[in-house]
Amino acid sequence: MAMSNETMNLTERDTSNFFIRFVKYFIPWKGDPKGEVVRKIIFMFSIFLFCISLNQLKEFLQGDEETRSYMQDVIVKYEPDFSDDVNYDSVSGGDDVDIASPESSQKNREVQDWAKKLLKKNEDVVGWIKIPGFKDSNGNEYINYPVLQGPDNNYYLYKNLDKQYYESGSIYADAWATINADGQSDNITIFGHHMRYVGTSFTHLAEYKKGVDFLKEYPVIEFNTIYENNVKYVIVSCFVANIHENQDDGNLFVYNGYRYFDDDEYTFDGWYDEITKRSWYSNDIECTAQDKYITLSTCSNETSYLRWVIVAKKMTADDNLDHIIDSYKDKANKDIYFPKCWRNIYGNNKKDFGWAY
């Protein structure tokens, strides 16, 4: 009796072909219990979803690679060569940096030879921006792009140099800034996406959140309008800014509204006070309303609708880069103005989650 109890629940061993057994295990088969049929259907559906996801991931990664390769092709074909006039490797040495004075850079405003080829490609090109020496493992500068200017500040948000859809968009100047043969605005805001891990556009500007040592290593931004050669800007301020009043109890610093400092609403003193109190770093750079400035703007993802902003001043013959670098200091958290939406999450503290965040 005991032996019969032990054997009554044993099923007959399936001796069919291994392939058939394998298929029957995953695919509903005649005679399967209802629960087994449900299990197999769920499994097959999961495999289907996995294949779709795998294909989408492949297309996604391929798109990222196409994004990177497009800009590298543009750089190879169109990057200006100023090597005869400046030694990029000695950018940290004050005596070796070739500097155009504000006065001379406003004279002889003819389109430079380096820009003519680009203008044939796209008539909206107004300059080229680069942070020299700031490179990836392949030796390519992270920030090294033509700068365009569209009819508004949305036109090149998702368009490339060929005016085709491009997720990284272009680096573009404020549509209402002046960049022409007669001169340029006192301050030009230049926009670019933060593309997270893809790393294109202005993504790597986030690395200026690392601390003062990084700033000291890369203090200079080269921005040449199509009428200029070898113009250098030195970084004055780095800060986070809200773009809606309700993010900061009604306070809003419209940093991209400061184009001309003789505007009664957008004065130099008011602008300089704001970029100074918000900056993560201090310095001894002499700034006046007679100088020219650029403001780089990209997204900052620590909380919604923030911007990471870098302001730089066009260098003159009176600026000593070695002295400027020595003067850079980390500001204490308590001395930095953060928008309330930032303070609500992080307190009055700097945060750096890495450039891909």
C-alpha positions in Angstrom: 0.0 0.0 0.0 2.8 2.4 0.9 4.5 1.8 -2.4 1.3 2.5 -4.4 0.9 5.8 -2.5 4.5 6.8 -3.5 4.0 6.1 -7.2 0.4 7.1 -7.9 1.4 10.8 -8.5 4.3 10.1 -10.8 3.7 11.1 -14.5 5.0 9.2 -17.4 8.4 10.5 -18.5 8.2 12.5 -21.8 10.6 10.8 -24.2 9.6 12.9 -27.3 12.2 14.9 -29.3 14.0 17.6 -27.2 13.1 20.4 -29.6 9.4 19.5 -29.3 9.6 19.4 -25.6 11.4 22.7 -25.6 8.6 24.3 -27.8 5.8 22.7 -25.7 7.4 24.3 -22.6 7.1 27.8 -23.9 4.1 27.7 -26.4 0.5 26.8 -25.4 -0.2 23.2 -26.4 -3.3 21.0 -26.7 -4.1 19.5 -23.4 -2.3 22.2 -21.3 -4.1 23.2 -18.0 -5.6 26.7 -18.0 -2.9 28.0 -15.6 -0.1 26.7 -17.8 -1.6 28.3 -20.9 -1.7 31.7 -19.1 1.9 31.3 -18.0 3.0 30.6 -21.6 1.0 33.5 -23.0 2.6 35.9 -20.4 6.0 34.6 -21.2 5.5 35.0 -25.0 4.3 38.5 -24.5 7.3 39.3 -22.3 9.6 38.1 -25.0 7.8 40.2 -27.5 8.2 43.3 -25.4 11.8 42.6 -24.7 12.5 42.4 -28.5 10.8 45.7 -29.1 12.7 47.3 -26.3 16.0 45.9 -27.5 15.3 47.3 -31.0 14.4 50.7 -29.6 17.5 50.8 -27.5 19.6 50.0 -30.6 17.9 52.8 -32.5 18.4 55.1 -29.5 22.1 54.4 -29.2 22.5 54.6 -32.9 20.9 58.0 -32.9 23.3 59.2 -30.2 26.2 58.1 -32.2 24.9 59.9 -35.3 24.4 63.0 -33.2 28.0 62.9 -32.1 29.4 62.1 -35.5 27.4 64.9 -37.2 29.0 67.6 -35.0 32.5 66.1 -35.4 32.0 66.3 -39.2 31.1 70.0 -38.9 34.1 70.6 -36.7 36.5 68.9 -39.1 35.1 70.8 -42.1 34.6 74.3 -40.6 36.6 74.8 -37.4 38.6 78.1 -37.6 42.3 77.7 -37.4 43.9 80.4 -35.3 47.1 78.4 -34.6 49.3 81.0 -36.3 48.3 83.6 -33.9 47.9 82.0 -30.5 49.3 79.1 -28.5 46.4 77.2 -27.1 48.6 75.1 -24.8 49.7 78.2 -22.9 46.3 79.5 -22.3 46.9 79.8 -18.6 49.8 82.1 -19.1 48.9 85.8 -19.2 51.8 86.9 -21.5 51.0 84.2 -24.1 47.3 84.9 -24.6 46.5 87.0 -27.7 43.8 89.5 -26.7 41.8 91.9 -28.8 40.8 95.2 -27.1 37.1 96.2 -27.1 38.1 99.2 -29.2 40.0 97.3 -31.9 37.4 94.6 -32.1 34.8 97.1 -33.0 36.8 98.4 -35.9 37.3 96.9 -39.4 34.2 94.8 -39.0 34.5 92.8 -42.2 33.5 89.1 -42.4 36.7 87.1 -41.6 38.0 84.5 -44.0 37.3 81.6 -41.6 33.6 82.5 -41.6 33.0 82.7 -45.3 32.8 79.0 -45.9 30.4 78.6 -42.9 28.1 81.4 -44.2 27.8 79.5 -47.5 26.6 76.5 -45.5 24.2 78.6 -43.4 23.6 82.4 -43.5 22.6 82.4 -39.9 26.1 81.6 -38.6 27.3 84.5 -36.4 30.4 83.1 -34.7 32.3 80.1 -33.2 32.6 79.2 -29.6 35.3 77.0 -28.0 36.7 76.2 -24.6 40.3 75.4 -25.4 41.9 72.4 -23.8 38.7 71.0 -22.3 38.8 67.6 -24.2 37.4 64.1 -24.2 39.5 60.9 -24.2 39.8 61.2 -28.0 41.3 64.6 -27.9 38.1 66.4 -29.1 37.0 69.6 -27.3 33.7 69.3 -25.5 32.7 72.8 -26.3 33.7 73.6 -30.0 30.8 74.7 -32.1 29.5 77.2 -34.7 27.1 79.7 -33.2 23.9 80.5 -35.1 21.2 83.2 -34.6 17.7 82.5 -35.7 14.6 84.7 -36.1 13.6 83.8 -32.5 15.0 81.8 -29.6 13.2 78.6 -30.6 14.2 78.3 -34.2 17.5 76.4 -33.6 16.3 74.6 -30.4 16.1 71.4 -32.4 17.7 72.2 -35.7 21.3 71.7 -36.8 23.6 73.7 -39.1 21.7 72.2 -42.1 18.3 73.4 -40.6 17.3 69.8 -40.2 15.8 68.2 -37.1 18.5 67.5 -34.6 17.7 66.5 -31.0 20.8 68.3 -29.6 19.9 71.4 -31.4 22.4 74.1 -32.3 24.4 76.5 -30.1 22.7 79.8 -30.9 22.9 83.4 -29.8 19.9 85.4 -28.4 17.8 86.4 -31.4 17.5 90.0 -30.1 21.2 90.5 -29.5 23.2 92.6 -32.0 26.0 90.9 -34.0 26.7 92.7 -37.2 29.3 94.8 -39.0 28.5 97.8 -36.8 29.3 96.0 -33.6 27.7 93.8 -31.0 25.6 94.0 -27.9 27.2 94.7 -24.5 26.1 91.2 -23.5 25.2 88.3 -25.8 23.4 85.3 -24.3 24.3 82.0 -26.0 22.0 79.0 -25.5 22.7 75.3 -25.8 21.0 72.1 -24.6 22.1 69.9 -21.6 22.0 66.5 -23.3 22.9 64.4 -20.2 24.9 61.2 -21.0 25.0 62.0 -24.7 27.4 64.8 -23.8 26.8 67.1 -26.8 25.9 70.8 -27.0 26.5 72.6 -23.7 26.2 69.5 -21.5 29.8 69.7 -20.2 29.3 73.2 -18.9 27.9 71.4 -15.8 31.5 70.5 -15.0 32.1 74.0 -13.7 30.0 72.9 -10.7 32.9 70.7 -9.6 34.7 73.5 -7.8 37.3 76.2 -8.2 40.1 74.0 -9.3 38.2 73.1 -12.5 37.5 76.8 -13.1 41.1 77.6 -12.7 42.0 74.9 -15.3 39.5 76.2 -17.9 39.0 79.9 -17.2 38.9 81.1 -20.8 36.2 80.8 -23.5 37.0 81.7 -27.1 34.0 83.3 -28.8 34.7 85.0 -32.1 31.9 86.6 -34.1 32.2 86.2 -37.8 33.9 89.7 -37.8 36.7 88.7 -35.3 39.8 86.6 -34.8 41.4 85.4 -31.5 39.0 87.0 -29.1 39.1 85.6 -25.6 36.6 85.9 -22.7 37.4 85.1 -19.1 34.8 83.6 -16.8 33.4 86.0 -14.2 30.5 84.1 -12.7 28.8 80.7 -12.6 25.4 80.3 -11.0 22.0 78.6 -11.1 18.9 80.6 -12.0 15.2 80.1 -12.0 13.1 80.9 -15.0 9.7 81.4 -13.3 8.8 83.8 -10.6 7.0 81.2 -8.5 10.2 79.3 -8.1 11.7 82.0 -5.9 8.8 83.8 -4.1 8.3 86.2 -7.1 12.0 86.9 -7.6 13.2 86.5 -11.2 16.6 87.5 -12.6 16.1 87.8 -16.3 19.8 87.4 -17.1 19.1 87.0 -20.9 17.4 90.4 -20.9 20.6 92.3 -20.4 21.8 93.2 -23.9 22.6 96.9 -23.6 23.6 98.4 -20.2 22.2 101.8 -21.1 18.7 100.3 -20.9 16.9 101.9 -17.9 15.4 98.5 -16.9 18.6 96.4 -17.5 21.4 98.4 -16.0 25.0 97.3 -15.6 25.0 97.8 -11.8 21.9 95.8 -11.3 23.2 93.0 -13.6 26.6 92.9 -12.0 25.1 92.8 -8.5 23.0 89.8 -9.5 25.7 87.7 -11.1 28.0 88.5 -8.2 25.7 87.5 -5.4 24.6 84.3 -7.2 28.1 83.1 -8.3 29.6 80.0 -6.8 33.0 81.6 -7.1 34.6 84.9 -6.4 37.4 86.7 -8.3 39.3 90.0 -8.7 38.3 90.6 -12.3 37.6 94.3 -13.1 34.3 94.6 -14.9 32.8 97.8 -16.2 29.8 98.8 -18.3 32.3 99.6 -21.2 33.4 95.9 -21.4 31.7 93.3 -23.6 30.3 90.0 -22.1 28.8 86.7 -23.1 26.4 84.7 -21.0 26.2 80.9 -21.7 22.9 79.3 -20.7 22.0 75.6 -20.4 19.6 73.5 -18.3 20.4 72.5 -14.8 18.5 69.4 -13.8 18.8 69.3 -10.0 15.2 70.5 -9.9 12.7 71.5 -12.7 13.2 74.6 -14.8 16.6 75.7 -13.6 19.4 77.1 -15.7 23.1 76.8 -15.2 24.6 80.1 -16.3 28.2 81.1 -17.0 29.1 84.8 -17.6 32.5 85.8 -19.2 34.1 89.1 -20.0 35.9 89.9 -23.2 39.6 90.2 -22.2 41.5 93.4 -22.7 45.2 94.2 -22.7 44.8 95.2 -19.0 43.7 91.8 -17.9 46.4 89.5 -16.5 45.2 85.9 -16.8 47.6 84.6 -14.2 46.4 87.1 -11.7 42.8 86.3 -12.5 43.3 82.6 -12.0 45.0 83.1 -8.7 42.1 85.3 -7.6 39.4 82.6 -8.2 38.1 81.3 -4.9 35.2 79.0 -3.8 32.5 81.1 -2.2 31.1 79.8 1.1 27.6 78.3 0.7 26.2 81.0 3.0 27.4 83.7 0.7 25.7 82.4 -2.4 22.1 83.3 -3.4 20.1 80.2 -4.5 16.5 80.3 -5.7 14.0 79.1 -3.2 13.1 76.0 -5.2 16.8 75.0 -4.8 16.9 75.8 -1.1 13.7 73.8 -0.5 15.6 70.7 -1.6 19.3 71.2 -1.0 19.3 74.1 1.5 21.8 76.9 0.9 24.4 74.4 -0.5 26.1 73.8 -3.8 25.5 70.4 -5.4 27.3 68.6 -8.1 25.8 65.3 -9.4 28.1 65.1 -12.4 27.8 66.4 -16.0 25.5 63.5 -17.1 22.8 64.3 -14.5 
